[in-house]
Amino acid sequence: MFALDMMMDQASWKQVSETDSPDGAFTVFEYNYFSDGNRHAPYGTYVFIKPGYSHKNPIDSYVIFAGYCDNDNLYKWASNTEIDITCIASEKDSVKTLSKKAYSINIRAVIEHAKKS
Protein backbone atom coordinates (compact mmCIF):
# COMPACT_ATOMS: atom_id res chain seq x y z
CA MET A 1 0.00 0.00 0.00
CA PHE A 2 2.83 2.39 0.90
CA ALA A 3 4.53 1.79 -2.47
CA LEU A 4 1.28 2.58 -4.30
CA ASP A 5 0.90 5.82 -2.32
CA MET A 6 4.47 6.78 -3.22
CA MET A 7 3.88 6.10 -6.93
CA MET A 8 0.65 8.11 -6.90
CA ASP A 9 2.40 11.03 -5.19
CA GLN A 10 5.27 10.93 -7.72
CA ALA A 11 2.71 11.12 -10.55
CA SER A 12 1.25 14.32 -9.06
CA TRP A 13 4.35 16.40 -9.86
CA LYS A 14 5.34 18.18 -13.09
CA GLN A 15 8.79 19.69 -13.37
CA VAL A 16 8.85 23.29 -14.62
CA SER A 17 12.58 24.03 -14.49
CA GLU A 18 15.98 23.10 -13.07
CA THR A 19 19.07 25.29 -12.72
CA ASP A 20 22.49 24.71 -11.19
CA SER A 21 24.16 27.35 -9.05
CA PRO A 22 26.92 29.27 -10.87
CA ASP A 23 29.56 27.04 -9.21
CA GLY A 24 27.56 23.83 -9.76
CA ALA A 25 27.44 22.99 -6.05
CA PHE A 26 23.61 23.09 -5.79
CA THR A 27 20.60 22.59 -8.02
CA VAL A 28 17.23 24.31 -7.70
CA PHE A 29 14.10 22.70 -9.12
CA GLU A 30 10.63 24.14 -9.69
CA TYR A 31 7.64 21.83 -9.75
CA ASN A 32 3.87 22.16 -9.97
CA TYR A 33 1.89 19.84 -7.69
CA PHE A 34 -1.44 18.49 -8.92
CA SER A 35 -2.98 16.94 -5.84
CA ASP A 36 -4.51 17.85 -2.52
CA GLY A 37 -2.18 15.46 -0.70
CA ASN A 38 -0.57 16.28 2.62
CA ARG A 39 1.78 18.97 1.33
CA HIS A 40 2.67 22.62 2.00
CA ALA A 41 0.53 23.97 -0.87
CA PRO A 42 -1.88 21.50 -2.51
CA TYR A 43 -2.19 22.27 -6.26
CA GLY A 44 0.58 24.83 -5.86
CA THR A 45 4.11 25.59 -7.00
CA TYR A 46 7.20 24.35 -5.17
CA VAL A 47 10.88 25.24 -5.34
CA PHE A 48 13.35 22.67 -4.00
CA ILE A 49 17.12 22.80 -3.49
CA LYS A 50 19.60 19.98 -3.18
CA PRO A 51 23.40 19.69 -3.15
CA GLY A 52 24.99 18.58 -6.39
CA TYR A 53 26.31 15.41 -4.74
CA SER A 54 22.85 14.32 -3.54
CA HIS A 55 21.14 11.43 -5.28
CA LYS A 56 17.74 12.28 -3.79
CA ASN A 57 14.75 12.72 -6.01
CA PRO A 58 14.25 16.51 -6.35
CA ILE A 59 10.76 16.37 -4.79
CA ASP A 60 12.28 14.68 -1.73
CA SER A 61 14.78 17.53 -1.31
CA TYR A 62 14.59 20.67 0.82
CA VAL A 63 11.54 22.89 0.11
CA ILE A 64 12.58 26.54 -0.03
CA PHE A 65 9.25 27.83 -1.38
CA ALA A 66 5.68 26.60 -1.70
CA GLY A 67 2.72 28.69 -2.70
CA TYR A 68 0.32 29.85 -5.35
CA CYS A 69 1.83 32.02 -8.06
CA ASP A 70 0.53 33.14 -11.44
CA ASN A 71 4.03 32.98 -12.96
CA ASP A 72 6.43 30.14 -13.75
CA ASN A 73 10.22 30.22 -13.43
CA LEU A 74 10.01 31.78 -10.00
CA TYR A 75 13.67 31.65 -9.09
CA LYS A 76 17.07 32.75 -10.35
CA TRP A 77 20.54 32.43 -8.92
CA ALA A 78 21.81 35.90 -8.02
CA SER A 79 25.16 34.35 -7.00
CA ASN A 80 26.51 31.13 -5.48
CA THR A 81 25.09 32.21 -2.13
CA GLU A 82 21.82 33.93 -3.10
CA ILE A 83 18.60 32.87 -4.78
CA ASP A 84 15.88 35.34 -5.74
CA ILE A 85 12.29 34.10 -5.84
CA THR A 86 9.58 36.22 -7.46
CA CYS A 87 5.95 35.22 -7.04
CA ILE A 88 3.13 37.09 -8.76
CA ALA A 89 0.13 36.21 -6.65
CA SER A 90 -3.60 36.82 -7.04
CA GLU A 91 -4.39 36.20 -3.39
CA LYS A 92 -2.99 37.89 -0.30
CA ASP A 93 -1.86 34.72 1.52
CA SER A 94 -0.40 32.92 -1.49
CA VAL A 95 2.94 31.98 0.06
CA LYS A 96 2.66 28.92 2.32
CA THR A 97 6.35 28.09 2.87
CA LEU A 98 9.36 30.35 2.44
CA SER A 99 12.83 29.59 3.74
CA LYS A 100 15.17 32.48 4.42
CA LYS A 101 18.28 30.32 4.24
CA ALA A 102 19.18 26.79 3.14
CA TYR A 103 22.66 25.26 3.04
CA SER A 104 24.10 28.74 3.85
CA ILE A 105 22.38 30.15 0.75
CA ASN A 106 20.26 33.27 1.32
CA ILE A 107 16.80 33.21 -0.22
CA ARG A 108 15.23 36.54 -1.07
CA ALA A 109 11.58 36.69 -2.02
CA VAL A 110 9.59 39.31 -3.86
CA ILE A 111 5.85 38.80 -3.70
CA GLU A 112 3.92 40.91 -6.18
CA HIS A 113 0.15 41.03 -6.13
CA ALA A 114 -1.44 40.59 -9.54
CA LYS A 115 -3.56 43.49 -10.69
CA LYS A 116 -7.23 42.64 -10.75
CA SER A 117 -8.96 43.49 -13.99
C-alpha positions in Angstrom: 0.0 0.0 0.0 2.8 2.4 0.9 4.5 1.8 -2.5 1.3 2.6 -4.3 0.9 5.8 -2.3 4.5 6.8 -3.2 3.9 6.1 -6.9 0.6 8.1 -6.9 2.4 11.0 -5.2 5.3 10.9 -7.7 2.7 11.1 -10.6 1.2 14.3 -9.1 4.4 16.4 -9.9 5.3 18.2 -13.1 8.8 19.7 -13.4 8.9 23.3 -14.6 12.6 24.0 -14.5 16.0 23.1 -13.1 19.1 25.3 -12.7 22.5 24.7 -11.2 24.2 27.4 -9.1 26.9 29.3 -10.9 29.6 27.0 -9.2 27.6 23.8 -9.8 27.4 23.0 -6.0 23.6 23.1 -5.8 20.6 22.6 -8.0 17.2 24.3 -7.7 14.1 22.7 -9.1 10.6 24.1 -9.7 7.6 21.8 -9.7 3.9 22.2 -10.0 1.9 19.8 -7.7 -1.4 18.5 -8.9 -3.0 16.9 -5.8 -4.5 17.9 -2.5 -2.2 15.5 -0.7 -0.6 16.3 2.6 1.8 19.0 1.3 2.7 22.6 2.0 0.5 24.0 -0.9 -1.9 21.5 -2.5 -2.2 22.3 -6.3 0.6 24.8 -5.9 4.1 25.6 -7.0 7.2 24.3 -5.2 10.9 25.2 -5.3 13.4 22.7 -4.0 17.1 22.8 -3.5 19.6 20.0 -3.2 23.4 19.7 -3.1 25.0 18.6 -6.4 26.3 15.4 -4.7 22.9 14.3 -3.5 21.1 11.4 -5.3 17.7 12.3 -3.8 14.7 12.7 -6.0 14.2 16.5 -6.3 10.8 16.4 -4.8 12.3 14.7 -1.7 14.8 17.5 -1.3 14.6 20.7 0.8 11.5 22.9 0.1 12.6 26.5 0.0 9.3 27.8 -1.4 5.7 26.6 -1.7 2.7 28.7 -2.7 0.3 29.9 -5.4 1.8 32.0 -8.1 0.5 33.1 -11.4 4.0 33.0 -13.0 6.4 30.1 -13.8 10.2 30.2 -13.4 10.0 31.8 -10.0 13.7 31.7 -9.1 17.1 32.7 -10.3 20.5 32.4 -8.9 21.8 35.9 -8.0 25.2 34.4 -7.0 26.5 31.1 -5.5 25.1 32.2 -2.1 21.8 33.9 -3.1 18.6 32.9 -4.8 15.9 35.3 -5.7 12.3 34.1 -5.8 9.6 36.2 -7.5 5.9 35.2 -7.0 3.1 37.1 -8.8 0.1 36.2 -6.7 -3.6 36.8 -7.0 -4.4 36.2 -3.4 -3.0 37.9 -0.3 -1.9 34.7 1.5 -0.4 32.9 -1.5 2.9 32.0 0.1 2.7 28.9 2.3 6.3 28.1 2.9 9.4 30.4 2.4 12.8 29.6 3.7 15.2 32.5 4.4 18.3 30.3 4.2 19.2 26.8 3.1 22.7 25.3 3.0 24.1 28.7 3.9 22.4 30.1 0.8 20.3 33.3 1.3 16.8 33.2 -0.2 15.2 36.5 -1.1 11.6 36.7 -2.0 9.6 39.3 -3.9 5.9 38.8 -3.7 3.9 40.9 -6.2 0.2 41.0 -6.1 -1.4 40.6 -9.5 -3.6 43.5 -10.7 -7.2 42.6 -10.7 -9.0 43.5 -14.0 
